[in-house]
Amino acid sequence: MPATTALQTNGTDAVPPSIENEARTPTEPGYRIIRRNGSVTPFDPTKITVALTKAFLAVEGSVAAGSRRVHDVVKDLTEQVVGNLTRRIGEGRTFHIEDVQDQVELALMRSEHHKVARAYVLYREERARERAAAKAAAPESAAPSLHVTRATGEKVALDEARFRRIVEEACEGLEAVSPQPILNEALRNLYDGITEDELSLAPILAARTLVETEPNYSFVSARLLLDRLRREALSFVTGRSEQATQADMAERYATYFPEFIRTGIEADLIDPELGRFDLKRIGAALKAERDLNFQYLGLQTLYDRYFLHTRGKRFELPQAFFMRVAMGLAAREIDREARAIEFYNLLSSFDFMCSTPTLFNSGTLRPQLSSCFLTTIGDDLDAIFKGVKDNALLAKYSGGLGNDWTPVRGLGAHIKGTNGESQGVVPFLKVANDTAIAVNQGGKRKGAVCAYLETWHVDIEEFLDLRKNTGDDRRRTHDMNTANWVPDLFMERVEADGEWTLFSPDEVPDLHDLYGTAFRNAYEAYEARAAAGELRVWRKIRALDLWRKMLTMLFETGHPWVTFKDPCNIRSPQGHVGVVHSSNLCTEITLNTSKDEVAVCNLGSINLANHVSEQGLDLDRLARTVGTAMRMLDNVIDINFYTIPEARASNLRHRPVGLGLMGFQDALQAMRIPYASEGAVEFADRSMEAISYHAISASVDLAAERGRYPSFEGSLWSKGILPIDSIRLLEEARPGVDMDSTFTLDWASLRERVKETGMRNSNTMAIAPTATISNICGVAQSIEPAYQNLFVKSNMSGDFTVVNAQLVHDLKARGLWDEVMVSDMKYFDGSVGQIDRIPDDLKALYATAFEIDSSWLIEAASRRQKWIDQAQSLNLYIANPSGKKLDELYRFAWKKGLKTTYYLRSRSATHVEKSTLKGTDGKLNAVSPASMAAAEAATPIVVDPSAAWGKACAIDDPDCEACQ
């Protein structure tokens, strides 16, 4: 070994070893290593352990490196390396030796073993120079010929010309991308006998590593994935090996589509009714060029979880997917081919996207298309376990659940049948939690439920503790979301620093159904009865102390969320036929529930980014989108497969839908409006006004065509009270509420149309989180500010580098996009605010969520809320939380008339990878438990520093995709 590479450390001459040269030991089953000479051998994790140990020996000497500390460190590092490799590689199951060494280097850097990492890097560089010198001195030899192993086991010569053509085609029409670096990296990872699947995966993985430096490589990666998908799908439906380029698909889609429908029907995956459409007309309407609009994250998500498959093979191509969904929604239309094509054009253009259950199940034998279900749990064993069973049935086909548990009697309440005392609501919540985990929607996504409890329930303090990591685990629900259902009277007691009384609902049964003045009167009467000794189970507590505990638990565990009972009911159009007892899984649905009615909502979201330009909102395009979208959502109600009768009865009686939006942040950036500005608040107002106007108008048009919904008479709609008008009702019930009531459109004429013709839908709008469908469309989710401008998103499909393409475009225009900028953005966690050479106007425009004061989010949400007949999933962000800030923030949300809030997100102690991502596409952020700020004396919120903040629904949590 050259003397120049030896490290003189602690008297030991040593160098970090090459993993490639270590002795063979037991292997990791199923994975293989491509060596530099092209040979393939089994992957052996213990060689990583040996290499790391020798690296520590080189730096720390034999005594230090032989300690238990180093042994444990090496073991942990080895597990990290193996985990990163196996998670990232997917089904290819083959690593190149350089990839393994890259991961070892990254693991050392992430763990801050900087001296060892430096020694390792230097050794690798020296070995690379030696190999280069040896190669230059050796006589040239012909490159070895490579063969591809087909699924049948047959080996054929690699068609390198086609391989190059596919990569070149994927780069066509995209700025700042080149096929050569992809080809170089991909060809390096080929070996003789490579399988067809591995061959198709190699250029995809190569292109993914380049996304951080040029966002357009995300489109390249998607197009390379399309080639893989085309081979898989076309071969399956035809029964013979078949490939097609993107250019071929302009004609091939039309002939493939009837084959796809036939295959799906034969596999019992597609409703035979779709086979009775005019498939020639439908197939001719498919637009192959729209396949090119996908970014990699969106297409990979569809590939993994949405496209129809059988026997492990996908046979559904993207445009067939959108058409299958459209045909399912048009099945009962008169001219169903024309409507299917209309619906398809809306979906495939990404102007509008249906929610995940609709995308999963439309056109199938079990078309459960609805997104959200709300139930009220009764106060006896039959009712409780019926509620749990209903949860399972509703979740089975991808429904997200919200349960109202307030009627269940509290701890210590009398049980007449056994003459015993109740164990309260918590043990049953544990059962509901475990049911949600057991029913995981066929492996497509985790079952999810949110439990709601009203603030006067005697078990409220135990309810607040449900998500804690300490205490009796039998009284914890680690997987179920929870939310507080807060009456205005409680907030008024908090403001006045008054007392609050907790009751068991079996002794105060009418409180559950009351709100506003009626609730206040009944509640105060029960307080008087309790003081007189007429009630058995009750206790007093300082309202401010309970409020502080609510915020403390919200901060520590992310739960329970804070939602407001009175504005949800006072402004509800359906107060004449029931009560809103809770919201749903994501806090945007506010519909009535009872023992006889399970509320159902059918969701979809407008891609606002597709409806704006630098000149502003395209109102004509928006009107067309909303009109078609509302028809699609209304069709869901009649087509839907209902798993329980109470859901069917409720949905057909009230016909609610929830039209929302996504891409709000993208729209702002397109118009050059910073999120933290009056301009953004004004745009939130005007854009939601336009959506509201056209959604209500479209529902009136549908009522004229199809009839008004059955419970219309007596509703606020029937009285000419639209959402903008119902603000007055809230102001009357709660003087001092601060909501803007300005408008710009002709609401008087629409108000008269509503009264005269009626509405087809009791509710029309709700803004869902859209975490998954926004990925499909390639825009920011929902109404969220950007999380980071450069980060890695993790979900059930893997880890994906995400770069703000608009920011990169602006930085390029100013000559600021280079490797140094990429490094700076990593160092500052995807933020541009602390990078000195970025101009102030771009810092404002591209400020990330934790750089924006959450009061701006509430101001914008309040402006939207005035137009929405339901609610919105509103996350709040605080970079440096304190008790005082949380108190002020949530009181502000209440005063601004919000109906609900969703997650509180606090910046965790994070570490952004400072080294290159080349060859990894690994995580940028390694999120550790949050560092908790000390509570301020004015509001002494006590925080548990060991709490796993944000674990339940981190922004990159692979499990939290339940309401999109």
Disulfide bonds with the S-S distance in Angstrom:
none
